[in-house]
Amino acid sequence: MATRTLAFQVSEELLQRIKTFLAKYEQIYHHKLSQKEFLVRIIERELDEAEKDYERITTEQAAEENADVDSGEPDGTEMEVDAQY
């Protein structure tokens, strides 16, 4: 798969937090995780979650729209009818 470069700046504080985390990670798991691997994993995890949320929301919206059509009301509200005899 072709790769592309994604570059962005972060605060010194955030960079230090990342470096501290990666050092602790290496001590605990005895495996060095690069900054790139760490950030790619986070981005992929968040994208997976966002895609699941998007799918759930669009499914819910479609179900609501179908329920609105089934009820005969476009917005899902019930129409009040005054019966006058």
PyMOL Python script that loads the backbone (N, CA, C, O; Angstrom):
from pymol import cmd

cmd.read_pdbstr("""\
ATOM      1  N   MET A   1       0.849  -1.166   0.000  1.00  0.00           N
ATOM      2  CA  MET A   1       0.000   0.000   0.000  1.00  0.00           C
ATOM      3  C   MET A   1       0.903   1.241   0.000  1.00  0.00           C
ATOM      4  O   MET A   1       1.899   1.286   0.722  1.00  0.00           O
ATOM      5  N   ALA A   2       0.559   2.220  -0.792  1.00  0.00           N
ATOM      6  CA  ALA A   2       1.328   3.455  -0.842  1.00  0.00           C
ATOM      7  C   ALA A   2       1.182   4.201   0.487  1.00  0.00           C
ATOM      8  O   ALA A   2       0.147   4.128   1.149  1.00  0.00           O
ATOM      9  N   THR A   3       2.210   4.894   0.846  1.00  0.00           N
ATOM     10  CA  THR A   3       2.153   5.656   2.100  1.00  0.00           C
ATOM     11  C   THR A   3       2.241   7.142   1.793  1.00  0.00           C
ATOM     12  O   THR A   3       2.794   7.557   0.774  1.00  0.00           O
ATOM     13  N   ARG A   4       1.689   7.918   2.687  1.00  0.00           N
ATOM     14  CA  ARG A   4       1.713   9.374   2.580  1.00  0.00           C
ATOM     15  C   ARG A   4       2.201   9.921   3.908  1.00  0.00           C
ATOM     16  O   ARG A   4       2.120   9.253   4.938  1.00  0.00           O
ATOM     17  N   THR A   5       2.704  11.136   3.871  1.00  0.00           N
ATOM     18  CA  THR A   5       3.193  11.784   5.084  1.00  0.00           C
ATOM     19  C   THR A   5       2.104  12.658   5.676  1.00  0.00           C
ATOM     20  O   THR A   5       1.451  13.435   4.979  1.00  0.00           O
ATOM     21  N   LEU A   6       1.928  12.510   6.965  1.00  0.00           N
ATOM     22  CA  LEU A   6       1.005  13.338   7.721  1.00  0.00           C
ATOM     23  C   LEU A   6       1.840  14.035   8.791  1.00  0.00           C
ATOM     24  O   LEU A   6       2.385  13.379   9.678  1.00  0.00           O
ATOM     25  N   ALA A   7       1.941  15.344   8.712  1.00  0.00           N
ATOM     26  CA  ALA A   7       2.785  16.075   9.652  1.00  0.00           C
ATOM     27  C   ALA A   7       1.954  17.116  10.389  1.00  0.00           C
ATOM     28  O   ALA A   7       1.112  17.790   9.795  1.00  0.00           O
ATOM     29  N   PHE A   8       2.199  17.236  11.681  1.00  0.00           N
ATOM     30  CA  PHE A   8       1.528  18.255  12.475  1.00  0.00           C
ATOM     31  C   PHE A   8       2.388  18.578  13.677  1.00  0.00           C
ATOM     32  O   PHE A   8       3.241  17.789  14.085  1.00  0.00           O
ATOM     33  N   GLN A   9       2.154  19.730  14.228  1.00  0.00           N
ATOM     34  CA  GLN A   9       2.913  20.165  15.396  1.00  0.00           C
ATOM     35  C   GLN A   9       2.095  19.949  16.650  1.00  0.00           C
ATOM     36  O   GLN A   9       0.870  20.070  16.636  1.00  0.00           O
ATOM     37  N   VAL A  10       2.782  19.627  17.736  1.00  0.00           N
ATOM     38  CA  VAL A  10       2.150  19.473  19.041  1.00  0.00           C
ATOM     39  C   VAL A  10       2.928  20.304  20.047  1.00  0.00           C
ATOM     40  O   VAL A  10       4.063  20.708  19.792  1.00  0.00           O
ATOM     41  N   SER A  11       2.315  20.552  21.175  1.00  0.00           N
ATOM     42  CA  SER A  11       2.988  21.325  22.212  1.00  0.00           C
ATOM     43  C   SER A  11       4.143  20.512  22.800  1.00  0.00           C
ATOM     44  O   SER A  11       4.168  19.284  22.713  1.00  0.00           O
ATOM     45  N   GLU A  12       5.072  21.207  23.385  1.00  0.00           N
ATOM     46  CA  GLU A  12       6.204  20.541  24.041  1.00  0.00           C
ATOM     47  C   GLU A  12       5.692  19.632  25.160  1.00  0.00           C
ATOM     48  O   GLU A  12       6.219  18.539  25.372  1.00  0.00           O
ATOM     49  N   GLU A  13       4.678  20.086  25.863  1.00  0.00           N
ATOM     50  CA  GLU A  13       4.109  19.295  26.956  1.00  0.00           C
ATOM     51  C   GLU A  13       3.546  17.964  26.440  1.00  0.00           C
ATOM     52  O   GLU A  13       3.782  16.912  27.034  1.00  0.00           O
ATOM     53  N   LEU A  14       2.803  18.019  25.337  1.00  0.00           N
ATOM     54  CA  LEU A  14       2.243  16.790  24.773  1.00  0.00           C
ATOM     55  C   LEU A  14       3.349  15.864  24.284  1.00  0.00           C
ATOM     56  O   LEU A  14       3.287  14.656  24.509  1.00  0.00           O
ATOM     57  N   LEU A  15       4.342  16.405  23.631  1.00  0.00           N
ATOM     58  CA  LEU A  15       5.450  15.584  23.155  1.00  0.00           C
ATOM     59  C   LEU A  15       6.141  14.880  24.318  1.00  0.00           C
ATOM     60  O   LEU A  15       6.481  13.700  24.218  1.00  0.00           O
ATOM     61  N   GLN A  16       6.349  15.597  25.416  1.00  0.00           N
ATOM     62  CA  GLN A  16       6.989  14.986  26.588  1.00  0.00           C
ATOM     63  C   GLN A  16       6.112  13.893  27.189  1.00  0.00           C
ATOM     64  O   GLN A  16       6.617  12.859  27.627  1.00  0.00           O
ATOM     65  N   ARG A  17       4.803  14.118  27.209  1.00  0.00           N
ATOM     66  CA  ARG A  17       3.889  13.086  27.715  1.00  0.00           C
ATOM     67  C   ARG A  17       3.984  11.832  26.860  1.00  0.00           C
ATOM     68  O   ARG A  17       4.007  10.717  27.381  1.00  0.00           O
ATOM     69  N   ILE A  18       4.041  12.018  25.546  1.00  0.00           N
ATOM     70  CA  ILE A  18       4.156  10.873  24.632  1.00  0.00           C
ATOM     71  C   ILE A  18       5.464  10.127  24.887  1.00  0.00           C
ATOM     72  O   ILE A  18       5.477   8.901  24.991  1.00  0.00           O
ATOM     73  N   LYS A  19       6.553  10.867  24.985  1.00  0.00           N
ATOM     74  CA  LYS A  19       7.849  10.230  25.220  1.00  0.00           C
ATOM     75  C   LYS A  19       7.872   9.476  26.552  1.00  0.00           C
ATOM     76  O   LYS A  19       8.420   8.377  26.637  1.00  0.00           O
ATOM     77  N   THR A  20       7.281  10.064  27.584  1.00  0.00           N
ATOM     78  CA  THR A  20       7.217   9.413  28.892  1.00  0.00           C
ATOM     79  C   THR A  20       6.394   8.134  28.799  1.00  0.00           C
ATOM     80  O   THR A  20       6.786   7.096  29.332  1.00  0.00           O
ATOM     81  N   PHE A  21       5.265   8.214  28.128  1.00  0.00           N
ATOM     82  CA  PHE A  21       4.423   7.034  27.953  1.00  0.00           C
ATOM     83  C   PHE A  21       5.184   5.940  27.219  1.00  0.00           C
ATOM     84  O   PHE A  21       5.155   4.781  27.634  1.00  0.00           O
ATOM     85  N   LEU A  22       5.861   6.291  26.140  1.00  0.00           N
ATOM     86  CA  LEU A  22       6.576   5.289  25.347  1.00  0.00           C
ATOM     87  C   LEU A  22       7.707   4.650  26.141  1.00  0.00           C
ATOM     88  O   LEU A  22       7.977   3.460  25.978  1.00  0.00           O
ATOM     89  N   ALA A  23       8.366   5.414  26.992  1.00  0.00           N
ATOM     90  CA  ALA A  23       9.418   4.851  27.836  1.00  0.00           C
ATOM     91  C   ALA A  23       8.817   3.859  28.829  1.00  0.00           C
ATOM     92  O   ALA A  23       9.376   2.784  29.049  1.00  0.00           O
ATOM     93  N   LYS A  24       7.685   4.214  29.428  1.00  0.00           N
ATOM     94  CA  LYS A  24       7.010   3.297  30.360  1.00  0.00           C
ATOM     95  C   LYS A  24       6.512   2.053  29.622  1.00  0.00           C
ATOM     96  O   LYS A  24       6.601   0.941  30.141  1.00  0.00           O
ATOM     97  N   TYR A  25       5.996   2.246  28.428  1.00  0.00           N
ATOM     98  CA  TYR A  25       5.517   1.131  27.610  1.00  0.00           C
ATOM     99  C   TYR A  25       6.653   0.132  27.388  1.00  0.00           C
ATOM    100  O   TYR A  25       6.469  -1.075  27.541  1.00  0.00           O
ATOM    101  N   GLU A  26       7.810   0.640  27.033  1.00  0.00           N
ATOM    102  CA  GLU A  26       8.952  -0.241  26.780  1.00  0.00           C
ATOM    103  C   GLU A  26       9.360  -0.996  28.039  1.00  0.00           C
ATOM    104  O   GLU A  26       9.700  -2.176  27.970  1.00  0.00           O
ATOM    105  N   GLN A  27       9.327  -0.322  29.191  1.00  0.00           N
ATOM    106  CA  GLN A  27       9.679  -0.988  30.454  1.00  0.00           C
ATOM    107  C   GLN A  27       8.682  -2.098  30.791  1.00  0.00           C
ATOM    108  O   GLN A  27       9.074  -3.172  31.247  1.00  0.00           O
ATOM    109  N   ILE A  28       7.416  -1.838  30.568  1.00  0.00           N
ATOM    110  CA  ILE A  28       6.387  -2.809  30.938  1.00  0.00           C
ATOM    111  C   ILE A  28       6.320  -3.974  29.960  1.00  0.00           C
ATOM    112  O   ILE A  28       6.265  -5.133  30.372  1.00  0.00           O
ATOM    113  N   TYR A  29       6.325  -3.666  28.658  1.00  0.00           N
ATOM    114  CA  TYR A  29       6.106  -4.704  27.644  1.00  0.00           C
ATOM    115  C   TYR A  29       7.389  -5.219  26.996  1.00  0.00           C
ATOM    116  O   TYR A  29       7.348  -6.143  26.184  1.00  0.00           O
ATOM    117  N   HIS A  30       8.505  -4.633  27.347  1.00  0.00           N
ATOM    118  CA  HIS A  30       9.808  -5.039  26.792  1.00  0.00           C
ATOM    119  C   HIS A  30       9.794  -5.014  25.269  1.00  0.00           C
ATOM    120  O   HIS A  30      10.384  -5.864  24.601  1.00  0.00           O
ATOM    121  N   HIS A  31       9.110  -4.024  24.755  1.00  0.00           N
ATOM    122  CA  HIS A  31       9.011  -3.818  23.304  1.00  0.00           C
ATOM    123  C   HIS A  31       8.973  -2.317  23.077  1.00  0.00           C
ATOM    124  O   HIS A  31       8.165  -1.600  23.667  1.00  0.00           O
ATOM    125  N   LYS A  32       9.867  -1.856  22.206  1.00  0.00           N
ATOM    126  CA  LYS A  32       9.888  -0.428  21.905  1.00  0.00           C
ATOM    127  C   LYS A  32       8.814  -0.101  20.886  1.00  0.00           C
ATOM    128  O   LYS A  32       8.728  -0.723  19.827  1.00  0.00           O
ATOM    129  N   LEU A  33       8.002   0.881  21.221  1.00  0.00           N
ATOM    130  CA  LEU A  33       6.946   1.357  20.337  1.00  0.00           C
ATOM    131  C   LEU A  33       7.363   2.750  19.869  1.00  0.00           C
ATOM    132  O   LEU A  33       7.595   3.644  20.682  1.00  0.00           O
ATOM    133  N   SER A  34       7.455   2.922  18.568  1.00  0.00           N
ATOM    134  CA  SER A  34       7.880   4.226  18.051  1.00  0.00           C
ATOM    135  C   SER A  34       6.750   5.237  18.182  1.00  0.00           C
ATOM    136  O   SER A  34       5.584   4.873  18.337  1.00  0.00           O
ATOM    137  N   GLN A  35       7.116   6.505  18.117  1.00  0.00           N
ATOM    138  CA  GLN A  35       6.102   7.558  18.148  1.00  0.00           C
ATOM    139  C   GLN A  35       5.120   7.362  16.995  1.00  0.00           C
ATOM    140  O   GLN A  35       3.911   7.525  17.163  1.00  0.00           O
ATOM    141  N   LYS A  36       5.643   7.016  15.841  1.00  0.00           N
ATOM    142  CA  LYS A  36       4.798   6.807  14.664  1.00  0.00           C
ATOM    143  C   LYS A  36       3.811   5.670  14.909  1.00  0.00           C
ATOM    144  O   LYS A  36       2.613   5.833  14.678  1.00  0.00           O
ATOM    145  N   GLU A  37       4.301   4.518  15.374  1.00  0.00           N
ATOM    146  CA  GLU A  37       3.415   3.383  15.640  1.00  0.00           C
ATOM    147  C   GLU A  37       2.332   3.760  16.652  1.00  0.00           C
ATOM    148  O   GLU A  37       1.161   3.419  16.484  1.00  0.00           O
ATOM    149  N   PHE A  38       2.741   4.460  17.691  1.00  0.00           N
ATOM    150  CA  PHE A  38       1.824   4.880  18.747  1.00  0.00           C
ATOM    151  C   PHE A  38       0.720   5.769  18.178  1.00  0.00           C
ATOM    152  O   PHE A  38      -0.463   5.526  18.416  1.00  0.00           O
ATOM    153  N   LEU A  39       1.104   6.783  17.439  1.00  0.00           N
ATOM    154  CA  LEU A  39       0.120   7.722  16.904  1.00  0.00           C
ATOM    155  C   LEU A  39      -0.764   7.081  15.840  1.00  0.00           C
ATOM    156  O   LEU A  39      -1.960   7.364  15.783  1.00  0.00           O
ATOM    157  N   VAL A  40      -0.198   6.227  15.002  1.00  0.00           N
ATOM    158  CA  VAL A  40      -0.998   5.540  13.987  1.00  0.00           C
ATOM    159  C   VAL A  40      -2.033   4.643  14.665  1.00  0.00           C
ATOM    160  O   VAL A  40      -3.184   4.594  14.229  1.00  0.00           O
ATOM    161  N   ARG A  41      -1.641   3.935  15.725  1.00  0.00           N
ATOM    162  CA  ARG A  41      -2.592   3.084  16.448  1.00  0.00           C
ATOM    163  C   ARG A  41      -3.742   3.914  17.029  1.00  0.00           C
ATOM    164  O   ARG A  41      -4.905   3.521  16.943  1.00  0.00           O
ATOM    165  N   ILE A  42      -3.409   5.051  17.613  1.00  0.00           N
ATOM    166  CA  ILE A  42      -4.442   5.912  18.193  1.00  0.00           C
ATOM    167  C   ILE A  42      -5.388   6.412  17.107  1.00  0.00           C
ATOM    168  O   ILE A  42      -6.608   6.369  17.271  1.00  0.00           O
ATOM    169  N   ILE A  43      -4.830   6.879  16.010  1.00  0.00           N
ATOM    170  CA  ILE A  43      -5.654   7.400  14.918  1.00  0.00           C
ATOM    171  C   ILE A  43      -6.556   6.298  14.355  1.00  0.00           C
ATOM    172  O   ILE A  43      -7.742   6.527  14.121  1.00  0.00           O
ATOM    173  N   GLU A  44      -5.999   5.111  14.139  1.00  0.00           N
ATOM    174  CA  GLU A  44      -6.798   4.002  13.600  1.00  0.00           C
ATOM    175  C   GLU A  44      -7.916   3.612  14.564  1.00  0.00           C
ATOM    176  O   GLU A  44      -9.045   3.365  14.141  1.00  0.00           O
ATOM    177  N   ARG A  45      -7.605   3.557  15.858  1.00  0.00           N
ATOM    178  CA  ARG A  45      -8.617   3.203  16.852  1.00  0.00           C
ATOM    179  C   ARG A  45      -9.747   4.231  16.872  1.00  0.00           C
ATOM    180  O   ARG A  45     -10.922   3.864  16.911  1.00  0.00           O
ATOM    181  N   GLU A  46      -9.397   5.502  16.845  1.00  0.00           N
ATOM    182  CA  GLU A  46     -10.405   6.556  16.867  1.00  0.00           C
ATOM    183  C   GLU A  46     -11.235   6.566  15.589  1.00  0.00           C
ATOM    184  O   GLU A  46     -12.444   6.789  15.638  1.00  0.00           O
ATOM    185  N   LEU A  47     -10.602   6.328  14.456  1.00  0.00           N
ATOM    186  CA  LEU A  47     -11.348   6.240  13.196  1.00  0.00           C
ATOM    187  C   LEU A  47     -12.309   5.058  13.205  1.00  0.00           C
ATOM    188  O   LEU A  47     -13.442   5.179  12.740  1.00  0.00           O
ATOM    189  N   ASP A  48     -11.866   3.911  13.730  1.00  0.00           N
ATOM    190  CA  ASP A  48     -12.748   2.748  13.828  1.00  0.00           C
ATOM    191  C   ASP A  48     -13.968   3.079  14.682  1.00  0.00           C
ATOM    192  O   ASP A  48     -15.094   2.748  14.309  1.00  0.00           O
ATOM    193  N   GLU A  49     -13.753   3.728  15.823  1.00  0.00           N
ATOM    194  CA  GLU A  49     -14.855   4.111  16.709  1.00  0.00           C
ATOM    195  C   GLU A  49     -15.776   5.121  16.034  1.00  0.00           C
ATOM    196  O   GLU A  49     -16.998   5.003  16.118  1.00  0.00           O
ATOM    197  N   ALA A  50     -15.195   6.107  15.370  1.00  0.00           N
ATOM    198  CA  ALA A  50     -15.998   7.124  14.692  1.00  0.00           C
ATOM    199  C   ALA A  50     -16.834   6.501  13.577  1.00  0.00           C
ATOM    200  O   ALA A  50     -17.989   6.879  13.379  1.00  0.00           O
ATOM    201  N   GLU A  51     -16.254   5.551  12.853  1.00  0.00           N
ATOM    202  CA  GLU A  51     -16.991   4.875  11.783  1.00  0.00           C
ATOM    203  C   GLU A  51     -18.138   4.047  12.350  1.00  0.00           C
ATOM    204  O   GLU A  51     -19.221   4.016  11.767  1.00  0.00           O
ATOM    205  N   LYS A  52     -17.914   3.376  13.480  1.00  0.00           N
ATOM    206  CA  LYS A  52     -18.982   2.621  14.138  1.00  0.00           C
ATOM    207  C   LYS A  52     -20.094   3.562  14.597  1.00  0.00           C
ATOM    208  O   LYS A  52     -21.277   3.276  14.409  1.00  0.00           O
ATOM    209  N   ASP A  53     -19.703   4.688  15.201  1.00  0.00           N
ATOM    210  CA  ASP A  53     -20.692   5.675  15.642  1.00  0.00           C
ATOM    211  C   ASP A  53     -21.478   6.216  14.460  1.00  0.00           C
ATOM    212  O   ASP A  53     -22.699   6.357  14.540  1.00  0.00           O
ATOM    213  N   TYR A  54     -20.802   6.519  13.374  1.00  0.00           N
ATOM    214  CA  TYR A  54     -21.455   7.031  12.176  1.00  0.00           C
ATOM    215  C   TYR A  54     -22.465   6.010  11.653  1.00  0.00           C
ATOM    216  O   TYR A  54     -23.599   6.358  11.322  1.00  0.00           O
ATOM    217  N   GLU A  55     -22.046   4.762  11.583  1.00  0.00           N
ATOM    218  CA  GLU A  55     -22.945   3.713  11.104  1.00  0.00           C
ATOM    219  C   GLU A  55     -24.157   3.573  12.020  1.00  0.00           C
ATOM    220  O   GLU A  55     -25.284   3.440  11.544  1.00  0.00           O
ATOM    221  N   ARG A  56     -23.929   3.604  13.335  1.00  0.00           N
ATOM    222  CA  ARG A  56     -25.028   3.490  14.293  1.00  0.00           C
ATOM    223  C   ARG A  56     -25.994   4.651  14.142  1.00  0.00           C
ATOM    224  O   ARG A  56     -27.208   4.449  14.114  1.00  0.00           O
ATOM    225  N   ILE A  57     -25.466   5.870  14.043  1.00  0.00           N
ATOM    226  CA  ILE A  57     -26.316   7.060  13.935  1.00  0.00           C
ATOM    227  C   ILE A  57     -27.112   7.044  12.636  1.00  0.00           C
ATOM    228  O   ILE A  57     -28.310   7.329  12.640  1.00  0.00           O
ATOM    229  N   THR A  58     -26.459   6.714  11.526  1.00  0.00           N
ATOM    230  CA  THR A  58     -27.189   6.697  10.256  1.00  0.00           C
ATOM    231  C   THR A  58     -28.241   5.590  10.245  1.00  0.00           C
ATOM    232  O   THR A  58     -29.305   5.761   9.649  1.00  0.00           O
ATOM    233  N   THR A  59     -27.962   4.463  10.890  1.00  0.00           N
ATOM    234  CA  THR A  59     -28.949   3.388  10.992  1.00  0.00           C
ATOM    235  C   THR A  59     -30.139   3.845  11.825  1.00  0.00           C
ATOM    236  O   THR A  59     -31.288   3.591  11.466  1.00  0.00           O
ATOM    237  N   GLU A  60     -29.857   4.527  12.952  1.00  0.00           N
ATOM    238  CA  GLU A  60     -30.935   5.040  13.797  1.00  0.00           C
ATOM    239  C   GLU A  60     -31.763   6.090  13.055  1.00  0.00           C
ATOM    240  O   GLU A  60     -32.991   6.098  13.147  1.00  0.00           O
ATOM    241  N   GLN A  61     -31.095   6.964  12.327  1.00  0.00           N
ATOM    242  CA  GLN A  61     -31.813   7.998  11.579  1.00  0.00           C
ATOM    243  C   GLN A  61     -32.693   7.377  10.493  1.00  0.00           C
ATOM    244  O   GLN A  61     -33.825   7.810  10.277  1.00  0.00           O
ATOM    245  N   ALA A  62     -32.165   6.362   9.817  1.00  0.00           N
ATOM    246  CA  ALA A  62     -32.954   5.690   8.785  1.00  0.00           C
ATOM    247  C   ALA A  62     -34.170   5.012   9.407  1.00  0.00           C
ATOM    248  O   ALA A  62     -35.259   5.041   8.833  1.00  0.00           O
ATOM    249  N   ALA A  63     -33.991   4.405  10.575  1.00  0.00           N
ATOM    250  CA  ALA A  63     -35.106   3.747  11.255  1.00  0.00           C
ATOM    251  C   ALA A  63     -36.158   4.773  11.657  1.00  0.00           C
ATOM    252  O   ALA A  63     -37.357   4.523  11.528  1.00  0.00           O
ATOM    253  N   GLU A  64     -35.704   5.937  12.148  1.00  0.00           N
ATOM    254  CA  GLU A  64     -36.642   7.003  12.517  1.00  0.00           C
ATOM    255  C   GLU A  64     -37.398   7.510  11.286  1.00  0.00           C
ATOM    256  O   GLU A  64     -38.606   7.739  11.345  1.00  0.00           O
ATOM    257  N   GLU A  65     -36.687   7.683  10.184  1.00  0.00           N
ATOM    258  CA  GLU A  65     -37.331   8.145   8.960  1.00  0.00           C
ATOM    259  C   GLU A  65     -38.354   7.126   8.465  1.00  0.00           C
ATOM    260  O   GLU A  65     -39.435   7.493   8.005  1.00  0.00           O
ATOM    261  N   ASN A  66     -38.005   5.852   8.563  1.00  0.00           N
ATOM    262  CA  ASN A  66     -38.952   4.807   8.154  1.00  0.00           C
ATOM    263  C   ASN A  66     -40.167   4.791   9.065  1.00  0.00           C
ATOM    264  O   ASN A  66     -41.287   4.572   8.603  1.00  0.00           O
ATOM    265  N   ALA A  67     -39.956   5.022  10.353  1.00  0.00           N
ATOM    266  CA  ALA A  67     -41.069   5.063  11.291  1.00  0.00           C
ATOM    267  C   ALA A  67     -41.962   6.258  10.986  1.00  0.00           C
ATOM    268  O   ALA A  67     -43.185   6.162  11.096  1.00  0.00           O
ATOM    269  N   ASP A  68     -41.364   7.384  10.605  1.00  0.00           N
ATOM    270  CA  ASP A  68     -42.130   8.580  10.253  1.00  0.00           C
ATOM    271  C   ASP A  68     -42.987   8.318   9.015  1.00  0.00           C
ATOM    272  O   ASP A  68     -44.147   8.726   8.958  1.00  0.00           O
ATOM    273  N   VAL A  69     -42.415   7.641   8.036  1.00  0.00           N
ATOM    274  CA  VAL A  69     -43.157   7.337   6.808  1.00  0.00           C
ATOM    275  C   VAL A  69     -44.292   6.372   7.126  1.00  0.00           C
ATOM    276  O   VAL A  69     -45.403   6.523   6.617  1.00  0.00           O
ATOM    277  N   ASP A  70     -44.013   5.383   7.966  1.00  0.00           N
ATOM    278  CA  ASP A  70     -45.028   4.405   8.333  1.00  0.00           C
ATOM    279  C   ASP A  70     -46.192   5.038   9.088  1.00  0.00           C
ATOM    280  O   ASP A  70     -47.331   4.585   8.972  1.00  0.00           O
ATOM    281  N   SER A  71     -45.906   6.094   9.867  1.00  0.00           N
ATOM    282  CA  SER A  71     -46.960   6.738  10.646  1.00  0.00           C
ATOM    283  C   SER A  71     -47.770   7.713   9.806  1.00  0.00           C
ATOM    284  O   SER A  71     -48.815   8.197  10.241  1.00  0.00           O
ATOM    285  N   GLY A  72     -47.291   7.998   8.613  1.00  0.00           N
ATOM    286  CA  GLY A  72     -47.987   8.934   7.743  1.00  0.00           C
ATOM    287  C   GLY A  72     -47.628  10.374   8.009  1.00  0.00           C
ATOM    288  O   GLY A  72     -48.144  11.275   7.348  1.00  0.00           O
ATOM    289  N   GLU A  73     -46.769  10.602   8.947  1.00  0.00           N
ATOM    290  CA  GLU A  73     -46.348  11.965   9.292  1.00  0.00           C
ATOM    291  C   GLU A  73     -44.870  12.122   8.954  1.00  0.00           C
ATOM    292  O   GLU A  73     -44.057  11.314   9.404  1.00  0.00           O
ATOM    293  N   PRO A  74     -44.497  13.136   8.175  1.00  0.00           N
ATOM    294  CA  PRO A  74     -43.104  13.276   7.757  1.00  0.00           C
ATOM    295  C   PRO A  74     -42.139  13.564   8.895  1.00  0.00           C
ATOM    296  O   PRO A  74     -40.965  13.203   8.813  1.00  0.00           O
ATOM    297  N   ASP A  75     -42.613  14.209   9.952  1.00  0.00           N
ATOM    298  CA  ASP A  75     -41.684  14.551  11.024  1.00  0.00           C
ATOM    299  C   ASP A  75     -41.861  13.696  12.270  1.00  0.00           C
ATOM    300  O   ASP A  75     -41.218  13.942  13.290  1.00  0.00           O
ATOM    301  N   GLY A  76     -42.717  12.709  12.194  1.00  0.00           N
ATOM    302  CA  GLY A  76     -42.901  11.807  13.309  1.00  0.00           C
ATOM    303  C   GLY A  76     -43.904  12.298  14.330  1.00  0.00           C
ATOM    304  O   GLY A  76     -44.214  11.570  15.272  1.00  0.00           O
ATOM    305  N   THR A  77     -44.419  13.497  14.181  1.00  0.00           N
ATOM    306  CA  THR A  77     -45.407  14.007  15.119  1.00  0.00           C
ATOM    307  C   THR A  77     -46.786  13.531  14.707  1.00  0.00           C
ATOM    308  O   THR A  77     -47.061  13.308  13.528  1.00  0.00           O
ATOM    309  N   GLU A  78     -47.625  13.383  15.680  1.00  0.00           N
ATOM    310  CA  GLU A  78     -48.984  12.964  15.372  1.00  0.00           C
ATOM    311  C   GLU A  78     -49.838  14.188  15.117  1.00  0.00           C
ATOM    312  O   GLU A  78     -49.695  15.217  15.778  1.00  0.00           O
ATOM    313  N   MET A  79     -50.705  14.062  14.174  1.00  0.00           N
ATOM    314  CA  MET A  79     -51.559  15.178  13.816  1.00  0.00           C
ATOM    315  C   MET A  79     -52.815  15.111  14.682  1.00  0.00           C
ATOM    316  O   MET A  79     -53.445  14.061  14.807  1.00  0.00           O
ATOM    317  N   GLU A  80     -53.163  16.239  15.271  1.00  0.00           N
ATOM    318  CA  GLU A  80     -54.373  16.307  16.074  1.00  0.00           C
ATOM    319  C   GLU A  80     -55.538  16.634  15.166  1.00  0.00           C
ATOM    320  O   GLU A  80     -55.450  17.511  14.307  1.00  0.00           O
ATOM    321  N   VAL A  81     -56.620  15.925  15.365  1.00  0.00           N
ATOM    322  CA  VAL A  81     -57.806  16.149  14.556  1.00  0.00           C
ATOM    323  C   VAL A  81     -58.938  16.547  15.505  1.00  0.00           C
ATOM    324  O   VAL A  81     -59.264  15.823  16.446  1.00  0.00           O
ATOM    325  N   ASP A  82     -59.521  17.699  15.241  1.00  0.00           N
ATOM    326  CA  ASP A  82     -60.667  18.138  16.028  1.00  0.00           C
ATOM    327  C   ASP A  82     -61.918  17.534  15.420  1.00  0.00           C
ATOM    328  O   ASP A  82     -62.267  17.804  14.270  1.00  0.00           O
ATOM    329  N   ALA A  83     -62.567  16.735  16.194  1.00  0.00           N
ATOM    330  CA  ALA A  83     -63.819  16.139  15.703  1.00  0.00           C
ATOM    331  C   ALA A  83     -64.950  17.059  16.095  1.00  0.00           C
ATOM    332  O   ALA A  83     -65.185  17.292  17.280  1.00  0.00           O
ATOM    333  N   GLN A  84     -65.646  17.582  15.113  1.00  0.00           N
ATOM    334  CA  GLN A  84     -66.793  18.462  15.369  1.00  0.00           C
ATOM    335  C   GLN A  84     -68.021  17.806  14.793  1.00  0.00           C
ATOM    336  O   GLN A  84     -68.066  17.447  13.617  1.00  0.00           O
ATOM    337  N   TYR A  85     -69.003  17.658  15.631  1.00  0.00           N
ATOM    338  CA  TYR A  85     -70.237  17.023  15.186  1.00  0.00           C
ATOM    339  C   TYR A  85     -71.329  18.029  15.160  1.00  0.00           C
ATOM    340  O   TYR A  85     -72.463  17.700  14.811  1.00  0.00           O
TER     341      TYR A  85
END
""", "prot")
cmd.dss("prot")
cmd.show_as("cartoon", "prot")
cmd.util.cbc("prot")
cmd.orient("prot")
